Amino acid sequence: MATYNKNVIASFGVGYTGLVGTVGYTVLSTAGATYTSRTTAGVTEWLAGTGIYKATLTLDDTWEGIIVWDTGGVTPIYAVETFELPSSTGAVSLPDASGGRATIIDISEVILEMGLSAAITDEERAVCLTSLRRAAGAVRKHLGYDPTYQSHTEYYPLPYSYPYPQSYQWDISGDRAVTRRTSQASSSELQLRHLPVRSVVSVYEDVNGRAGQSTDPFPADTLLTAGTDYWLNLDESVLCTDGILRAAGTWPSEPGSVKVAYAAGYTAAEIHGQSTAVDATPIGEAVLYEACRRVRRMMTSKKITGIGIPAGVVTSERLGDYGYTLDPGSAALLMGSGDLTPETKEKLSPYVNYGYVAE
């Protein structure tokens, strides 16, 4: 039997940082039998001060089951990650709920909310997974970013069109003479895409960086100093909720001349209301509601085909060769459209990055 190494990660939030040697995990089979007893060996904090821990597991290539993380102590916090082998029956292909991204909520939450956990079929599970993926995508699109905690490396400013008067001036970048584009649009504030910003790892400014595509872009001498050249406006939770990177002077207007590596987003504990410092539960609630709304729409659509259940208010009927007309507005309210509902958008409004505009 072959084995492979798999990196696993658990996010407990900033309130659980510095617990290396205490945070551990247990590996179980799908039946709940212990595959690997609880251990803290090999567990490290992925990024200091984040409360995100990682470990590398050696698993059989036929293994599927559950990894249960915990923070240890008298009243531990738990995090669960489920791994399933691809279906070999060909009956139902189960899509990835995340679409290749970190998940905002887990598929099990949708199944539980829909009351399907007792005896869910493969087809119903596939519907839940597809609905969750689409709901999470719609929420990410509305927010303008992925709200899950991740590290990012991005280049700024964005390549906007320049309607302002422009000029060029000579500047020095390392041992090279370069031209810097200047305009009235130059600003001391740089709007980062992902919120909230938790920490900035590094910032480089190279007017000839060309988004990392030039020869020797962003050399060591273009590294800026935190607190001197730039800073974040942090709140009481040590978060930068506006996502603005402020400069002592002005940022260059040349697209791709600033390279920023930073960590941003909300942890699973914050999204699920398990953090006393940061509350991001409206994001998780929005994804759950929208996913369930889509599940109901898809399941009812199947019933319409089979037994003729109308999804909306009937506005007119005829008897001969019976037929009816549905009010499209009420049908959208009852079954939902592909977009987010006004209520969901209102719930998400405090988390939208209104300052970031990508062209």
Buried (B, 14 or more C-beta within 10 A) or exposed (E): EEEEEEEBBBBBBBBBBEBEEBBBBBBBEBEEEEBBEEEBEEBEBBBEEBBBBBBEBEBEEEBEBBBBBBBBEEEBBEBBBEBEEEEEEEEBEBEEBBEEBBBBBBBEBBBEBBEBEEEBEEEBBBBBBBBBBBBBBBBBEBBBBBBBBBBBEBBBBBEEEEEEEEEEEEBEBEEEEBEBBBBEBBBEBBBBBBBBBBBBEEBBBBBBBBBEEEEEBBBEEBBBEEEEBBBBBBEEBBBBBBBBBBBEEEBBBBBBBBBBBBBBBBBBBBBBEBBEEBEBBBBBBBBBBBBBBBBBBBBBEEEEEEEEEEBBBEEEEEEEEEEEEBBEEBBBEBBBEEEBBEEBBEBBEEBBBEBBEEE
